[in-house]
Amino acid sequence: MTPFDLKIITPEKTFFDGSTEQIVAKTTSGNVGILAGHSPYVANIVSSPFRIMIDGEFRTAAISGGLMKVSQQEVVVVTSAIEWADEIDVARAERAKALAEQKLKENASRKEFDRAEQKLRRAMNRLVVAGKK
């Protein structure tokens, strides 16, 4: 496969800046695969596994949502958080899941409920990517 440039940026750091042959992401419209030469495209990414093919092998990361912009030159992803599967702190993710589930059971405001639901989705995604759920 023909490689293309991929840059993934978080508020804290550049998570990935290099060459890839393919990426697979879950957008608000469903799963999308990107190869070199893809037509220009912009999409919202939802909390999900994010797959990057490096040297013919997929690596999976847990992304907590973001924006992807595909151009003829490169793909740029901006996200609040992303981490490789082998770097996920499973115990921390399990604690976050339990806390979010507890918060969802409380009589919270709509804003608090939505925030807890978002935290639960992120924790579950991290556990799935880490192979624990």
Z-matrix of the N, CA and C atoms (Angstrom, degrees):
N
C 1 1.455
C 2 1.523 1 109.70
N 3 1.295 2 114.61 1 149.83
C 4 1.460 3 121.10 2 179.09
C 5 1.527 4 109.52 3 -78.31
N 6 1.325 5 117.92 4 127.39
C 7 1.465 6 120.09 5 179.54
C 8 1.530 7 112.55 6 -76.77
N 9 1.315 8 115.37 7 158.24
C 10 1.464 9 121.98 8 174.06
C 11 1.526 10 108.09 9 -143.59
N 12 1.326 11 116.33 10 164.80
C 13 1.462 12 121.63 11 -177.62
C 14 1.522 13 110.82 12 -84.31
N 15 1.328 14 115.00 13 137.44
C 16 1.461 15 122.80 14 177.72
C 17 1.514 16 108.49 15 -130.48
N 18 1.318 17 115.14 16 132.86
C 19 1.466 18 120.75 17 174.85
C 20 1.521 19 107.67 18 -129.10
N 21 1.343 20 116.21 19 126.43
C 22 1.465 21 122.14 20 177.05
C 23 1.521 22 107.42 21 -118.34
N 24 1.326 23 115.36 22 121.40
C 25 1.462 24 121.49 23 -173.55
C 26 1.524 25 109.91 24 -119.73
N 27 1.344 26 115.59 25 134.63
C 28 1.462 27 122.18 26 172.15
C 29 1.529 28 107.08 27 -116.45
N 30 1.324 29 118.64 28 170.77
C 31 1.471 30 119.34 29 176.98
C 32 1.531 31 112.92 30 -61.05
N 33 1.341 32 117.12 31 -27.10
C 34 1.458 33 120.32 32 -176.52
C 35 1.524 34 114.45 33 -90.50
N 36 1.343 35 116.88 34 -29.96
C 37 1.462 36 118.70 35 -171.74
C 38 1.521 37 111.66 36 -165.49
N 39 1.320 38 114.09 37 171.31
C 40 1.459 39 120.35 38 168.30
C 41 1.517 40 105.41 39 -89.66
N 42 1.328 41 116.90 40 111.33
C 43 1.458 42 122.64 41 -176.72
C 44 1.525 43 111.16 42 -72.43
N 45 1.323 44 116.92 43 -40.98
C 46 1.465 45 121.26 44 -178.15
C 47 1.521 46 107.91 45 -147.01
N 48 1.317 47 115.68 46 134.66
C 49 1.461 48 121.44 47 175.80
C 50 1.515 49 106.33 48 -147.69
N 51 1.327 50 115.57 49 94.47
C 52 1.450 51 118.47 50 -176.47
C 53 1.509 52 112.27 51 -173.28
N 54 1.313 53 113.78 52 -161.52
C 55 1.450 54 121.76 53 -176.30
C 56 1.527 55 110.42 54 -98.99
N 57 1.316 56 116.07 55 142.47
C 58 1.453 57 123.11 56 177.01
C 59 1.520 58 108.92 57 -142.88
N 60 1.320 59 116.42 58 158.67
C 61 1.463 60 120.37 59 177.49
C 62 1.528 61 111.94 60 -99.70
N 63 1.341 62 116.66 61 -23.30
C 64 1.459 63 120.67 62 -177.94
C 65 1.517 64 109.13 63 -164.61
N 66 1.330 65 115.99 64 148.22
C 67 1.456 66 120.64 65 169.36
C 68 1.529 67 107.77 66 -130.84
N 69 1.319 68 115.10 67 150.20
C 70 1.462 69 121.77 68 176.07
C 71 1.527 70 106.39 69 -129.43
N 72 1.334 71 115.36 70 124.38
C 73 1.455 72 121.01 71 -177.31
C 74 1.522 73 109.59 72 -135.46
N 75 1.317 74 115.77 73 154.20
C 76 1.460 75 120.88 74 175.40
C 77 1.530 76 107.62 75 -100.29
N 78 1.323 77 115.21 76 119.88
C 79 1.457 78 120.82 77 178.70
C 80 1.522 79 109.40 78 -104.97
N 81 1.308 80 115.74 79 177.25
C 82 1.461 81 119.88 80 177.77
C 83 1.526 82 111.48 81 -65.14
N 84 1.335 83 117.41 82 -16.09
C 85 1.470 84 121.84 83 178.33
C 86 1.524 85 113.08 84 -100.50
N 87 1.335 86 117.22 85 -2.56
C 88 1.466 87 121.35 86 -178.42
C 89 1.521 88 111.13 87 124.77
N 90 1.333 89 115.79 88 -174.08
C 91 1.462 90 120.66 89 -178.76
C 92 1.517 91 110.93 90 -73.61
N 93 1.324 92 115.19 91 143.60
C 94 1.458 93 120.64 92 178.65
C 95 1.527 94 108.38 93 -137.05
N 96 1.319 95 115.66 94 138.63
C 97 1.455 96 121.64 95 174.47
C 98 1.514 97 108.81 96 -109.87
N 99 1.308 98 116.25 97 136.68
C 100 1.468 99 121.21 98 -178.59
C 101 1.522 100 108.60 99 -118.46
N 102 1.323 101 115.70 100 127.66
C 103 1.465 102 123.64 101 174.64
C 104 1.522 103 108.26 102 -119.73
N 105 1.327 104 116.78 103 167.61
C 106 1.463 105 121.13 104 175.66
C 107 1.519 106 109.26 105 -56.39
N 108 1.324 107 116.88 106 140.89
C 109 1.450 108 121.51 107 178.80
C 110 1.517 109 114.55 108 84.40
N 111 1.338 110 117.07 109 4.66
C 112 1.467 111 120.42 110 178.51
C 113 1.529 112 108.45 111 -59.03
N 114 1.310 113 116.76 112 144.23
C 115 1.462 114 120.04 113 178.17
C 116 1.528 115 109.73 114 -67.09
N 117 1.334 116 116.92 115 154.41
C 118 1.465 117 119.82 116 179.28
C 119 1.528 118 110.82 117 -52.89
N 120 1.327 119 114.31 118 140.66
C 121 1.468 120 119.73 119 -169.76
C 122 1.517 121 108.72 120 -160.68
N 123 1.314 122 116.59 121 141.92
C 124 1.462 123 122.55 122 174.50
C 125 1.519 124 107.32 123 -132.47
N 126 1.336 125 116.68 124 134.64
C 127 1.461 126 120.04 125 -178.90
C 128 1.519 127 111.08 126 -150.02
N 129 1.319 128 115.24 127 151.70
C 130 1.461 129 121.87 128 170.70
C 131 1.525 130 107.89 129 -84.75
N 132 1.320 131 116.45 130 131.38
C 133 1.462 132 122.22 131 176.96
C 134 1.522 133 107.59 132 -98.14
N 135 1.337 134 116.69 133 138.12
C 136 1.457 135 121.04 134 177.32
C 137 1.532 136 109.45 135 -99.97
N 138 1.309 137 116.29 136 163.90
C 139 1.460 138 122.02 137 178.16
C 140 1.528 139 108.79 138 -58.47
N 141 1.343 140 115.74 139 117.99
C 142 1.467 141 120.32 140 -172.87
C 143 1.524 142 110.12 141 -174.45
N 144 1.332 143 116.81 142 172.23
C 145 1.462 144 119.17 143 169.99
C 146 1.532 145 109.51 144 -66.01
N 147 1.314 146 116.99 145 141.04
C 148 1.467 147 123.71 146 178.89
C 149 1.519 148 105.86 147 -123.87
N 150 1.335 149 116.41 148 117.59
C 151 1.461 150 120.96 149 -173.46
C 152 1.527 151 110.59 150 -105.17
N 153 1.333 152 114.99 151 132.96
C 154 1.460 153 122.33 152 -179.45
C 155 1.522 154 108.19 153 -126.49
N 156 1.337 155 116.97 154 124.07
C 157 1.458 156 120.46 155 177.47
C 158 1.527 157 109.02 156 -89.19
N 159 1.331 158 114.44 157 119.40
C 160 1.461 159 121.77 158 179.02
C 161 1.517 160 107.47 159 -123.59
N 162 1.328 161 116.51 160 121.15
C 163 1.473 162 122.14 161 -178.82
C 164 1.528 163 112.18 162 51.65
N 165 1.338 164 116.60 163 43.69
C 166 1.457 165 121.59 164 175.23
C 167 1.515 166 115.77 165 81.73
N 168 1.326 167 118.20 166 -1.25
C 169 1.469 168 122.39 167 -179.43
C 170 1.524 169 109.72 168 -121.68
N 171 1.343 170 115.86 169 135.85
C 172 1.465 171 119.07 170 176.64
C 173 1.518 172 110.38 171 -79.71
N 174 1.325 173 115.37 172 137.80
C 175 1.463 174 123.36 173 167.17
C 176 1.514 175 106.30 174 -115.16
N 177 1.324 176 115.99 175 141.65
C 178 1.457 177 120.07 176 -177.55
C 179 1.518 178 110.23 177 -113.63
N 180 1.327 179 114.20 178 138.76
C 181 1.458 180 121.79 179 176.72
C 182 1.522 181 108.05 180 -128.01
N 183 1.316 182 116.00 181 155.36
C 184 1.467 183 121.66 182 173.64
C 185 1.520 184 107.15 183 -94.97
N 186 1.335 185 115.91 184 116.95
C 187 1.459 186 120.39 185 178.41
C 188 1.520 187 107.84 186 -108.17
N 189 1.316 188 116.33 187 142.30
C 190 1.464 189 119.01 188 -176.56
C 191 1.524 190 112.14 189 -100.88
N 192 1.300 191 116.57 190 26.50
C 193 1.460 192 120.71 191 179.90
C 194 1.512 193 109.82 192 105.22
N 195 1.309 194 116.14 193 169.43
C 196 1.450 195 119.71 194 178.75
C 197 1.518 196 111.73 195 155.12
N 198 1.305 197 114.82 196 -158.62
C 199 1.451 198 122.88 197 -177.27
C 200 1.522 199 109.17 198 -130.39
N 201 1.337 200 116.15 199 136.01
C 202 1.462 201 121.24 200 178.77
C 203 1.524 202 108.36 201 -120.04
N 204 1.344 203 115.33 202 131.01
C 205 1.468 204 121.13 203 177.05
C 206 1.520 205 108.01 204 -122.05
N 207 1.323 206 115.88 205 119.53
C 208 1.461 207 122.79 206 179.04
C 209 1.516 208 107.93 207 -104.20
N 210 1.336 209 116.53 208 126.80
C 211 1.463 210 121.32 209 174.63
C 212 1.522 211 108.28 210 -128.97
N 213 1.295 212 117.49 211 178.07
C 214 1.461 213 121.32 212 178.82
C 215 1.527 214 111.27 213 -65.09
N 216 1.328 215 117.82 214 -27.62
C 217 1.456 216 121.81 215 -176.53
C 218 1.520 217 114.32 216 -88.60
N 219 1.336 218 116.74 217 -36.26
C 220 1.464 219 119.76 218 -172.92
C 221 1.525 220 111.35 219 -165.54
N 222 1.335 221 114.01 220 173.64
C 223 1.462 222 121.75 221 170.45
C 224 1.526 223 106.18 222 -117.50
N 225 1.325 224 115.68 223 130.49
C 226 1.460 225 121.27 224 177.33
C 227 1.513 226 108.20 225 -119.96
N 228 1.333 227 115.57 226 129.46
C 229 1.466 228 122.16 227 176.88
C 230 1.519 229 107.50 228 -118.42
N 231 1.320 230 115.76 229 129.13
C 232 1.461 231 121.81 230 175.52
C 233 1.521 232 106.31 231 -115.35
N 234 1.327 233 116.35 232 125.71
C 235 1.459 234 121.38 233 -176.49
C 236 1.526 235 110.27 234 -143.13
N 237 1.316 236 116.41 235 156.79
C 238 1.463 237 119.46 236 176.61
C 239 1.519 238 111.29 237 -77.40
N 240 1.349 239 117.54 238 -29.21
C 241 1.467 240 120.10 239 -179.81
C 242 1.522 241 110.50 240 -159.66
N 243 1.331 242 115.24 241 143.01
C 244 1.454 243 122.71 242 175.31
C 245 1.525 244 107.28 243 -156.77
N 246 1.339 245 116.18 244 143.09
C 247 1.461 246 119.68 245 177.28
C 248 1.517 247 110.26 246 -151.50
N 249 1.335 248 115.16 247 146.32
C 250 1.462 249 120.79 248 178.55
C 251 1.521 250 109.49 249 -65.43
N 252 1.308 251 116.37 250 150.29
C 253 1.469 252 122.04 251 -178.76
C 254 1.523 253 111.96 252 -54.73
N 255 1.331 254 117.05 253 -42.43
C 256 1.467 255 120.25 254 -176.41
C 257 1.528 256 113.54 255 -77.59
N 258 1.327 257 117.62 256 -2.39
C 259 1.465 258 121.27 257 178.77
C 260 1.529 259 112.63 258 -107.22
N 261 1.326 260 117.05 259 0.78
C 262 1.471 261 120.81 260 -177.67
C 263 1.521 262 110.40 261 -73.53
N 264 1.317 263 115.90 262 130.55
C 265 1.462 264 122.94 263 174.80
C 266 1.535 265 106.61 264 -82.81
N 267 1.327 266 116.20 265 97.37
C 268 1.464 267 121.85 266 -174.31
C 269 1.524 268 111.56 267 -61.89
N 270 1.317 269 117.35 268 -42.87
C 271 1.466 270 120.18 269 -179.71
C 272 1.530 271 110.66 270 -60.94
N 273 1.308 272 117.06 271 -41.59
C 274 1.471 273 121.36 272 178.28
C 275 1.530 274 110.43 273 -64.82
N 276 1.324 275 116.86 274 -41.81
C 277 1.467 276 120.78 275 178.69
C 278 1.527 277 110.89 276 -64.09
N 279 1.326 278 117.32 277 -39.59
C 280 1.469 279 120.63 278 178.43
C 281 1.531 280 111.27 279 -66.32
N 282 1.343 281 116.51 280 -38.71
C 283 1.468 282 119.66 281 176.70
C 284 1.530 283 110.42 282 -64.88
N 285 1.315 284 117.00 283 -42.32
C 286 1.472 285 120.96 284 179.20
C 287 1.524 286 110.80 285 -63.66
N 288 1.326 287 116.88 286 -38.92
C 289 1.466 288 121.95 287 178.00
C 290 1.527 289 110.07 288 -62.64
N 291 1.333 290 117.25 289 -48.08
C 292 1.470 291 121.50 290 -179.14
C 293 1.525 292 110.96 291 -62.75
N 294 1.318 293 117.00 292 -42.07
C 295 1.462 294 120.78 293 179.81
C 296 1.531 295 110.82 294 -65.33
N 297 1.320 296 117.02 295 -42.08
C 298 1.475 297 120.89 296 179.14
C 299 1.526 298 110.64 297 -65.62
N 300 1.328 299 117.41 298 -40.87
C 301 1.464 300 120.74 299 178.26
C 302 1.529 301 110.70 300 -63.28
N 303 1.324 302 116.21 301 -39.89
C 304 1.467 303 120.57 302 178.50
C 305 1.529 304 109.78 303 -64.07
N 306 1.319 305 116.61 304 -43.35
C 307 1.467 306 121.49 305 -178.92
C 308 1.531 307 110.84 306 -63.84
N 309 1.330 308 117.00 307 -35.61
C 310 1.463 309 120.86 308 179.60
C 311 1.526 310 111.95 309 -66.77
N 312 1.326 311 117.21 310 -27.11
C 313 1.468 312 121.65 311 -179.79
C 314 1.529 313 112.41 312 -79.83
N 315 1.330 314 116.77 313 -17.81
C 316 1.457 315 120.95 314 -178.70
C 317 1.526 316 110.14 315 -78.83
N 318 1.297 317 115.28 316 161.67
C 319 1.464 318 120.77 317 175.21
C 320 1.524 319 108.32 318 -82.55
N 321 1.290 320 115.80 319 78.10
C 322 1.461 321 121.07 320 -176.18
C 323 1.527 322 110.11 321 -96.92
N 324 1.306 323 114.75 322 162.85
C 325 1.462 324 119.41 323 174.10
C 326 1.528 325 109.06 324 -67.37
N 327 1.303 326 116.36 325 166.29
C 328 1.479 327 120.43 326 179.99
C 329 1.525 328 110.36 327 -59.83
N 330 1.320 329 116.59 328 -39.17
C 331 1.467 330 121.09 329 -179.73
C 332 1.534 331 110.28 330 -64.84
N 333 1.334 332 117.14 331 -44.96
C 334 1.466 333 121.35 332 178.75
C 335 1.525 334 111.06 333 -64.97
N 336 1.343 335 116.59 334 -39.51
C 337 1.461 336 121.38 335 178.57
C 338 1.529 337 110.17 336 -62.76
N 339 1.331 338 116.70 337 -47.40
C 340 1.466 339 120.90 338 179.57
C 341 1.523 340 111.49 339 -60.70
N 342 1.321 341 116.66 340 -40.83
C 343 1.470 342 121.03 341 179.35
C 344 1.537 343 110.33 342 -65.38
N 345 1.331 344 117.05 343 -42.92
C 346 1.468 345 120.58 344 178.89
C 347 1.521 346 110.44 345 -64.39
N 348 1.328 347 116.45 346 -39.19
C 349 1.461 348 120.87 347 178.39
C 350 1.538 349 110.71 348 -63.15
N 351 1.317 350 116.24 349 -41.25
C 352 1.468 351 121.44 350 177.33
C 353 1.537 352 110.64 351 -63.20
N 354 1.318 353 116.63 352 -43.29
C 355 1.465 354 120.66 353 178.61
C 356 1.524 355 111.40 354 -64.62
N 357 1.330 356 116.53 355 -37.99
C 358 1.464 357 120.26 356 178.07
C 359 1.532 358 110.38 357 -64.66
N 360 1.328 359 117.44 358 -44.71
C 361 1.476 360 120.76 359 178.06
C 362 1.530 361 110.77 360 -59.44
N 363 1.320 362 116.69 361 -42.69
C 364 1.466 363 120.37 362 -179.73
C 365 1.528 364 110.94 363 -65.19
N 366 1.325 365 117.09 364 -44.73
C 367 1.472 366 120.63 365 179.70
C 368 1.527 367 110.78 366 -63.87
N 369 1.323 368 117.29 367 -43.28
C 370 1.468 369 120.81 368 179.26
C 371 1.530 370 110.76 369 -63.89
N 372 1.312 371 117.08 370 -41.25
C 373 1.465 372 121.22 371 177.51
C 374 1.526 373 110.52 372 -60.43
N 375 1.309 374 116.78 373 -45.19
C 376 1.474 375 120.53 374 179.66
C 377 1.519 376 110.55 375 -61.40
N 378 1.331 377 117.86 376 -40.91
C 379 1.461 378 121.48 377 179.61
C 380 1.536 379 111.19 378 -67.96
N 381 1.317 380 116.85 379 -39.95
C 382 1.476 381 120.28 380 177.84
C 383 1.527 382 109.80 381 -63.88
N 384 1.315 383 117.16 382 -47.35
C 385 1.469 384 120.11 383 -179.34
C 386 1.521 385 111.58 384 -63.85
N 387 1.328 386 116.35 385 -35.33
C 388 1.472 387 120.28 386 178.57
C 389 1.531 388 112.06 387 -75.38
N 390 1.340 389 116.47 388 -6.37
C 391 1.464 390 120.29 389 179.13
C 392 1.510 391 113.76 390 81.20
N 393 1.316 392 117.87 391 21.57
C 394 1.463 393 121.62 392 -176.66
C 395 1.516 394 113.44 393 -104.13
N 396 1.313 395 119.25 394 -3.19
C 397 1.480 396 122.24 395 178.96
C 398 1.501 397 109.02 396 -140.63
